[in-house]
Amino acid sequence: MPLPDLTHLQFLVLSILLDGEQAGRDVRQKLEDEGESKSGPAFYQMMARLEEAGSVEGWYDEKVIDGQRIKERRYRITGAGEAARQEVWEFYRHHFRRKKLSGKLGTA
């Protein structure tokens, strides 16, 4: 089983987006809640890479708040993103299971 292409942060973002479409600021807040703080530019660069890979779809949603127009970037996971996330999940689950079994048998 080859190593996954996703970083741990990308995996976490895709996991967050399994709950449905969300604003970028909400995804960033959930990352912070998990102890992963990213600057705005670094976060949006990572999201752009996920978009280019076809793992997420992003678009701007325009709102008017207190008379001001505000553009908010929103994201949703794609089928390809769900598949990539699942592949990573299976990789580590399989690796952990093998490691756990080999430890019980006394071999490394």
MDTraj code that builds the backbone (N, CA, C; nanometers):
import mdtraj as md
import numpy as np

residues = "MET PRO LEU PRO ASP LEU THR HIS LEU GLN PHE LEU VAL LEU SER ILE LEU LEU ASP GLY GLU GLN ALA GLY ARG ASP VAL ARG GLN LYS LEU GLU ASP GLU GLY GLU SER LYS SER GLY PRO ALA PHE TYR GLN MET MET ALA ARG LEU GLU GLU ALA GLY SER VAL GLU GLY TRP TYR ASP GLU LYS VAL ILE ASP GLY GLN ARG ILE LYS GLU ARG ARG TYR ARG ILE THR GLY ALA GLY GLU ALA ALA ARG GLN GLU VAL TRP GLU PHE TYR ARG HIS HIS PHE ARG ARG LYS LYS LEU SER GLY LYS LEU GLY THR ALA".split()
xyz = np.array([
    [0.0851, -0.1172, 0.0000],
    [0.0000, 0.0000, 0.0000],
    [0.0903, 0.1243, 0.0000],
    [0.0830, 0.2101, -0.1026],
    [0.1715, 0.3267, -0.1114],
    [0.1350, 0.4343, -0.0094],
    [0.2331, 0.5202, 0.0216],
    [0.2075, 0.6323, 0.1116],
    [0.1036, 0.7264, 0.0516],
    [0.0145, 0.7801, 0.1333],
    [-0.0872, 0.8735, 0.0837],
    [-0.0258, 1.0060, 0.0393],
    [-0.0949, 1.0728, -0.0522],
    [-0.0496, 1.2025, -0.1019],
    [-0.0935, 1.3190, -0.0140],
    [-0.1883, 1.2990, 0.0747],
    [-0.2405, 1.4074, 0.1572],
    [-0.1532, 1.4308, 0.2806],
    [-0.1376, 1.5578, 0.3158],
    [-0.0730, 1.5908, 0.4426],
    [-0.1750, 1.5722, 0.5551],
    [-0.1270, 1.5746, 0.6773],
    [-0.2211, 1.5597, 0.7890],
    [-0.3200, 1.6759, 0.7920],
    [-0.2762, 1.7974, 0.7549],
    [-0.3671, 1.9120, 0.7531],
    [-0.4729, 1.8972, 0.6444],
    [-0.4316, 1.8516, 0.5273],
    [-0.5283, 1.8306, 0.4195],
    [-0.6300, 1.7236, 0.4585],
    [-0.5821, 1.6175, 0.5228],
    [-0.6716, 1.5129, 0.5706],
    [-0.7726, 1.5708, 0.6694],
    [-0.7245, 1.6549, 0.7605],
    [-0.8120, 1.7161, 0.8594],
    [-0.9145, 1.8077, 0.7938],
    [-0.8731, 1.8870, 0.6954],
    [-0.9659, 1.9750, 0.6235],
    [-1.0735, 1.8927, 0.5543],
    [-1.0333, 1.7865, 0.4862],
    [-1.1318, 1.7025, 0.4175],
    [-1.2274, 1.6386, 0.5188],
    [-1.1760, 1.6012, 0.6332],
    [-1.2609, 1.5442, 0.7380],
    [-1.3617, 1.6474, 0.7881],
    [-1.3164, 1.7702, 0.8053],
    [-1.4053, 1.8790, 0.8485],
    [-1.5151, 1.9015, 0.7456],
    [-1.4789, 1.8959, 0.6176],
    [-1.5762, 1.9220, 0.5114],
    [-1.6746, 1.8073, 0.4899],
    [-1.6511, 1.6932, 0.5528],
    [-1.7489, 1.5840, 0.5442],
    [-1.8826, 1.6258, 0.6046],
    [-1.8800, 1.7268, 0.6940],
    [-2.0033, 1.7759, 0.7570],
    [-2.0860, 1.8637, 0.6631],
    [-2.0341, 1.8927, 0.5439],
    [-2.1067, 1.9764, 0.4484],
    [-2.0292, 2.1020, 0.4149],
    [-2.0833, 2.1799, 0.3210],
    [-2.0136, 2.3010, 0.2767],
    [-1.9980, 2.3974, 0.3926],
    [-1.8833, 2.4674, 0.3915],
    [-1.8523, 2.5593, 0.5001],
    [-1.7714, 2.6774, 0.4491],
    [-1.7805, 2.7854, 0.5223],
    [-1.6997, 2.9036, 0.4917],
    [-1.5545, 2.8760, 0.5299],
    [-1.4632, 2.9354, 0.4555],
    [-1.3214, 2.9188, 0.4849],
    [-1.2872, 2.9578, 0.6276],
    [-1.3467, 3.0669, 0.6762],
    [-1.3166, 3.1106, 0.8137],
    [-1.3612, 3.0067, 0.9159],
    [-1.4710, 2.9356, 0.8870],
    [-1.5179, 2.8311, 0.9790],
    [-1.4238, 2.7105, 0.9771],
    [-1.3742, 2.6756, 0.8588],
    [-1.2794, 2.5644, 0.8477],
    [-1.1519, 2.6012, 0.9232],
    [-1.1041, 2.7249, 0.9060],
    [-0.9846, 2.7707, 0.9787],
    [-1.0060, 2.7640, 1.1289],
    [-1.1245, 2.8025, 1.1750],
    [-1.1536, 2.7983, 1.3183],
    [-1.1524, 2.6546, 1.3703],
    [-1.2064, 2.5633, 1.2925],
    [-1.2073, 2.4223, 1.3335],
    [-1.0659, 2.3647, 1.3361],
    [-0.9814, 2.4102, 1.2430],
    [-0.8407, 2.3694, 1.2474],
    [-0.7759, 2.4213, 1.3761],
    [-0.8028, 2.5472, 1.4092],
    [-0.7486, 2.6041, 1.5331],
    [-0.7972, 2.5270, 1.6546],
    [-0.9250, 2.4882, 1.6531],
    [-0.9807, 2.4099, 1.7641],
    [-0.9068, 2.2772, 1.7806],
    [-0.8480, 2.2287, 1.6720],
    [-0.7701, 2.1036, 1.6746],
    [-0.6215, 2.1296, 1.7000],
    [-0.5869, 2.2572, 1.7271],
    [-0.4478, 2.2905, 1.7569],
    [-0.3635, 2.3191, 1.6341],
    [-0.4267, 2.3392, 1.5199],
    [-0.3553, 2.3665, 1.3939],
    [-0.3860, 2.5080, 1.3470],
    [-0.2998, 2.5999, 1.3804],
    [-0.3198, 2.7393, 1.3436],
    [-0.2464, 2.7690, 1.2131],
    [-0.3168, 2.8287, 1.1175],
    [-0.2585, 2.8669, 0.9886],
    [-0.2904, 3.0138, 0.9637],
    [-0.1940, 3.0863, 0.9081],
    [-0.2221, 3.2237, 0.8678],
    [-0.3237, 3.2190, 0.7534],
    [-0.3899, 3.3308, 0.7317],
    [-0.4871, 3.3377, 0.6220],
    [-0.4260, 3.2972, 0.4888],
    [-0.3125, 3.3589, 0.4490],
    [-0.2524, 3.3224, 0.3206],
    [-0.2137, 3.1742, 0.3120],
    [-0.1554, 3.1202, 0.4189],
    [-0.1149, 2.9791, 0.4168],
    [-0.2370, 2.8882, 0.4057],
    [-0.3436, 2.9223, 0.4771],
    [-0.4657, 2.8420, 0.4714],
    [-0.5234, 2.8425, 0.3296],
    [-0.5373, 2.9613, 0.2706],
    [-0.5993, 2.9697, 0.1388],
    [-0.5103, 2.9115, 0.0288],
    [-0.3778, 2.9122, 0.0492],
    [-0.2897, 2.8429, -0.0460],
    [-0.3127, 2.6925, -0.0382],
    [-0.3265, 2.6400, 0.0828],
    [-0.3540, 2.4977, 0.0988],
    [-0.4888, 2.4623, 0.0351],
    [-0.5884, 2.5478, 0.0549],
    [-0.7193, 2.5209, -0.0029],
    [-0.7136, 2.5268, -0.1560],
    [-0.6327, 2.6184, -0.2102],
    [-0.6165, 2.6268, -0.3553],
    [-0.5536, 2.4982, -0.4090],
    [-0.4573, 2.4429, -0.3359],
    [-0.3961, 2.3155, -0.3782],
    [-0.4995, 2.2026, -0.3748],
    [-0.5848, 2.2016, -0.2729],
    [-0.6901, 2.0996, -0.2664],
    [-0.7898, 2.1168, -0.3808],
    [-0.8170, 2.2424, -0.4172],
    [-0.9053, 2.2679, -0.5320],
    [-0.8408, 2.2200, -0.6619],
    [-0.7133, 2.2534, -0.6818],
    [-0.6422, 2.2117, -0.8027],
    [-0.6369, 2.0598, -0.8149],
    [-0.6272, 1.9920, -0.7014],
    [-0.6238, 1.8459, -0.7008],
    [-0.7623, 1.7857, -0.7228],
    [-0.8655, 1.8700, -0.7191],
    [-1.0021, 1.8211, -0.7388],
    [-1.0644, 1.7623, -0.6130],
    [-1.0022, 1.7862, -0.4973],
    [-1.0532, 1.7317, -0.3713],
    [-1.1628, 1.8170, -0.3086],
    [-1.1599, 1.9471, -0.3379],
    [-1.2641, 2.0370, -0.2883],
    [-1.3070, 2.1309, -0.4002],
    [-1.4269, 2.1833, -0.3860],
    [-1.4767, 2.2894, -0.4743],
    [-1.4881, 2.4141, -0.3892],
    [-1.4451, 2.5266, -0.4435],
    [-1.4540, 2.6527, -0.3715],
    [-1.5214, 2.7581, -0.4570],
    [-1.5922, 2.8488, -0.3935],
    [-1.6592, 2.9576, -0.4630],
    [-1.6786, 3.0731, -0.3651],
    [-1.7072, 3.1899, -0.4223],
    [-1.7329, 3.3071, -0.3395],
    [-1.8829, 3.3247, -0.3233],
    [-1.9225, 3.3544, -0.2011],
    [-2.0605, 3.3834, -0.1679],
    [-2.0637, 3.5273, -0.1198],
    [-2.1441, 3.6099, -0.1839],
    [-2.1492, 3.7509, -0.1464],
    [-2.2661, 3.7737, -0.0519],
    [-2.2373, 3.8450, 0.0569],
    [-2.3391, 3.8766, 0.1564],
    [-2.3345, 4.0253, 0.1852],
    [-2.4451, 4.0772, 0.2372],
    [-2.4483, 4.2152, 0.2842],
    [-2.4685, 4.2112, 0.4347],
    [-2.3694, 4.2646, 0.5063],
    [-2.3748, 4.2682, 0.6521],
    [-2.3564, 4.4129, 0.6956],
    [-2.4546, 4.4652, 0.7675],
    [-2.4531, 4.6049, 0.8117],
    [-2.4285, 4.7005, 0.6951],
    [-2.4917, 4.6725, 0.5819],
    [-2.4809, 4.7585, 0.4653],
    [-2.3534, 4.7419, 0.3845],
    [-2.2667, 4.6510, 0.4241],
    [-2.1424, 4.6288, 0.3507],
    [-2.1488, 4.4956, 0.2775],
    [-2.1032, 4.4989, 0.1515],
    [-2.0925, 4.3750, 0.0753],
    [-1.9659, 4.3016, 0.1180],
    [-1.9833, 4.1748, 0.1504],
    [-1.8703, 4.0935, 0.1935],
    [-1.8679, 3.9669, 0.1094],
    [-1.7495, 3.9352, 0.0545],
    [-1.7306, 3.8103, -0.0190],
    [-1.6693, 3.7091, 0.0761],
    [-1.7326, 3.5936, 0.0803],
    [-1.6852, 3.4883, 0.1685],
    [-1.6541, 3.3654, 0.0835],
    [-1.5373, 3.3069, 0.1046],
    [-1.4992, 3.1865, 0.0310],
    [-1.5613, 3.0663, 0.1007],
    [-1.6325, 2.9832, 0.0230],
    [-1.6978, 2.8639, 0.0762],
    [-1.6396, 2.7414, 0.0067],
    [-1.6449, 2.6292, 0.0771],
    [-1.5866, 2.5054, 0.0255],
    [-1.6777, 2.3870, 0.0519],
    [-1.6642, 2.2884, -0.0352],
    [-1.7280, 2.1585, -0.0124],
    [-1.6341, 2.0512, -0.0654],
    [-1.6407, 1.9349, -0.0031],
    [-1.5586, 1.8222, -0.0457],
    [-1.6205, 1.7611, -0.1712],
    [-1.5369, 1.7129, -0.2611],
    [-1.5846, 1.6459, -0.3827],
    [-1.5794, 1.4944, -0.3622],
    [-1.6334, 1.4216, -0.4574],
    [-1.6227, 1.2756, -0.4523],
    [-1.4775, 1.2314, -0.4518],
    [-1.3940, 1.2996, -0.5306],
    [-1.2509, 1.2670, -0.5337],
    [-1.1864, 1.2957, -0.3983],
    [-1.2290, 1.4024, -0.3324],
    [-1.1771, 1.4353, -0.2006],
    [-1.2168, 1.3318, -0.0970],
    [-1.3414, 1.2862, -0.1060],
    [-1.3869, 1.1813, -0.0140],
    [-1.3064, 1.0533, -0.0361],
    [-1.2811, 1.0206, -0.1631],
    [-1.2040, 0.8997, -0.1946],
    [-1.0598, 0.9125, -0.1441],
    [-0.9981, 1.0298, -0.1623],
    [-0.8608, 1.0514, -0.1163],
    [-0.8534, 1.0414, 0.0362],
    [-0.9504, 1.1001, 0.1037],
    [-0.9538, 1.0944, 0.2492],
    [-0.9704, 0.9502, 0.2966],
    [-1.0583, 0.8776, 0.2317],
    [-1.0824, 0.7379, 0.2692],
    [-0.9572, 0.6536, 0.2465],
    [-0.8874, 0.6822, 0.1377],
    [-0.7633, 0.6094, 0.1074],
    [-0.6593, 0.6298, 0.2175],
    [-0.6464, 0.7532, 0.2644],
    [-0.5531, 0.7826, 0.3729],
    [-0.5980, 0.7116, 0.5002],
    [-0.7268, 0.7185, 0.5297],
    [-0.7809, 0.6521, 0.6482],
    [-0.7493, 0.5033, 0.6444],
    [-0.7723, 0.4404, 0.5306],
    [-0.7457, 0.2967, 0.5160],
    [-0.5961, 0.2654, 0.5285],
    [-0.5123, 0.3522, 0.4728],
    [-0.3678, 0.3323, 0.4809],
    [-0.3235, 0.3249, 0.6271],
    [-0.3616, 0.4247, 0.7048],
    [-0.3178, 0.4282, 0.8439],
    [-0.3861, 0.3209, 0.9289],
    [-0.5092, 0.2921, 0.8994],
    [-0.5788, 0.1855, 0.9718],
    [-0.5084, 0.0515, 0.9473],
    [-0.4746, 0.0274, 0.8201],
    [-0.4059, -0.0955, 0.7824],
    [-0.2662, -0.1003, 0.8472],
    [-0.1932, 0.0122, 0.8392],
    [-0.0584, 0.0182, 0.8951],
    [-0.0616, -0.0033, 1.0464],
    [-0.1558, 0.0611, 1.1130],
    [-0.1663, 0.0470, 1.2576],
    [-0.2020, -0.0971, 1.2942],
    [-0.2939, -0.1565, 1.2204],
    [-0.3345, -0.2941, 1.2487],
    [-0.2157, -0.3884, 1.2327],
    [-0.1381, -0.3716, 1.1243],
    [-0.0192, -0.4565, 1.1013],
    [0.0824, -0.4383, 1.2136],
    [0.1059, -0.3124, 1.2519],
    [0.2028, -0.2811, 1.3554],
    [0.1582, -0.3426, 1.4882],
    [0.0306, -0.3305, 1.5165],
    [-0.0243, -0.3833, 1.6422],
    [-0.0121, -0.5355, 1.6451],
    [-0.0449, -0.6006, 1.5321],
    [-0.0360, -0.7470, 1.5253],
    [0.1083, -0.7942, 1.5350],
    [0.1997, -0.7264, 1.4655],
    [0.3388, -0.7691, 1.4706],
    [0.3964, -0.7477, 1.6112],
    [0.3506, -0.6455, 1.6809],
    [0.3950, -0.6225, 1.8181],
    [0.3488, -0.7328, 1.9110],
    [0.2287, -0.7821, 1.8887],
    [0.1754, -0.8900, 1.9720],
    [0.2513, -1.0199, 1.9490],
    [0.2992, -1.0367, 1.8250],
    [0.3713, -1.1605, 1.7913],
    [0.5179, -1.1511, 1.8298],
    [0.5602, -1.0345, 1.8760],
    [0.6997, -1.0209, 1.9203],
    [0.7972, -0.9906, 1.8078],
    [0.7464, -0.9526, 1.6877],
    [0.8351, -0.9158, 1.5773],
    [0.8100, -0.7706, 1.5419],
    [0.9084, -0.7065, 1.4869],
    [0.8936, -0.5657, 1.4507],
    [0.8638, -0.5459, 1.3063],
])
top = md.Topology()
chain = top.add_chain()
for i, resn in enumerate(residues, 1):
    res = top.add_residue(resn, chain, resSeq=i)
    for name in ("N", "CA", "C"):
        top.add_atom(name, md.element.get_by_symbol(name[0]), res)
traj = md.Trajectory(xyz[None], top)
